[in-house]
Amino acid sequence: MRMNNFMQRELLITEDGSHTLFLPELNEHFHSIHGAIQESNHVFIQNGLFKCNKKKLVVLETGFGTGLNVLLTLINRGERDISYFSIEKYPLTANEYTLLNYPVLISESSPDLFLSLHQCEWNKETEIVPGFRLTKIQADLTEFGFYLPNFDLIYFDAFAPGKQPEMWTESIFSRIAKHTLPEGIFVTYCAQGEVRRTLTRVGFKMQKVPGPPGKNEMLFGEKTDSCYSV
């Protein structure tokens, strides 16, 4: 798909008052229209970050997008030490991310903090605040070599399987699984049966759990010891 198609993104307000972007090329939103912030909080923070008991975490996010998941992880990290890796093929422009209203709606945040996530250099580790290091990687997930530290937590936030099926393949899930530590957590807003079965085949113990507003279910999984490899 051509780069300029992904630059034609429209700013929209979701039901909780927070912004999302709409991509006409795929007829797809970056977040749930029922609420961008509440979806990210439910899927990735409540069912991901808060389920991790480790004090030191390596997080992998597929799709930096608007930066909302990174921002929520940063302000909800507590005493955790986090190395956060995010893979994104088509970063937002300054004209796009400066319009997003997340810092206004998230009381623990600030415009400067949010901007620092977008403005830090790509393909280089940046310490955003003490104990939180962000590495944004501009790459195509389907071609990525996973040369990163092994993961404790995966936020899988690609566009829906019906829109970008190449992002939800056994090949990609297998590569992620091989670099996920035993008991590492995998969460995604998606609840499709085929996605769950594929993740189970590559070594995650998957289950459906209640989804965010507007969605009955989502997927939560843990890496099994027996399938761990590097």
Summary of the structure (lengths in Angstrom):
residues: 230
radius of gyration: 16.4
end to end distance: 31.5
largest distance: 46.8
contacts: 740
relative contact order: 0.15
helix: 31%
strand: 29%
